[in-house]
């Protein structure tokens, strides 16, 4: 079986690695040799965050990569994020360490079903959360992020009818904050839906001074308890700027690595899930490993391809979002 067949079956290059290799050094060498840049989402494992050139949320990383003169972008994240990077940097080679690093939220909104859903509301404008496939972005009027979704909706005329997808929890939060009647697609992120209100309540009893920080993809019961609701970047900034010393974090716990690095004197506690597992890691994000990252850069595969006609349509709603955000200072 050749190397390409290995990728098709497993989603990454399955190759033996010399155990004596210093992967950090080897990756640095390959980056220089290939003029590559490594992007890592906040939810990646600490080693990957530490080797990355840029760390952040999905859209911010793609924008940063588009500004560089790199020939190769290695996106340590999930599939839709690498697609977004390709949309914004179509001339660059975009790699993903593991093709099976998908997203439960993106998967919850198959484009062919969303197309039929959209057809039921012909007079509605479509706003989609950036955490969706390239094909879904291409079917949208405006793309948004968790940090600018409220501003994007408020920028539109009050009588404008709106479909919001794919995240029903973010959509419900935006509807509540804006007072708008949004038509919501019934999608959700598996990580942000498993936090336990009861267990967080008990945790707050143990840490009475702790601030609860929650991502708006969480369910309403969790958001009602939160002291701060915001994007991954927003959560990180809040924890850094707030004088309190203890925080309960209701989002994927990978972000705690950066929170701890920025605030070594503070305590960060991952919010507990409602299952028997002690963790709430995203299994898709954690498919990427330092070993896969090394092989991905070495072999320049798996490569993310997005059809040109999808790129041309998907970039327009992203540009509309960026223009609105710039105009409003979001």
Secondary structure, 3 states (H helix, E strand, C coil): CCHHHHHHHHCCCCCCCCCCCCHHHHHHHHHHHHCEEEEEECCCCHHHHHHCCEEECHHHHHHHHHHCCCCEEEEECCHHHHHHHHHHCCCCEEECCCCCCCCHHHHCCCHHHHHHHHHCCCCCEEEEECCCCHHHHHCCCEEECCCCHHHHHHCCCCCCCEEEECEHHHHHHHHHHHCCCCEECCECCCCCCCECHHHHHHHHHHCCCCEEEECCCCCHHHHHHCCEECCHHHHHHHHHHCCCCEEEEECCHHHHHHHHHHCCCCEEEECCECCCCCCCCCCCHHHCCHHHHHHHHHHCCCECCCCHHHHHHHHHHHHHHHHHHHHHCC
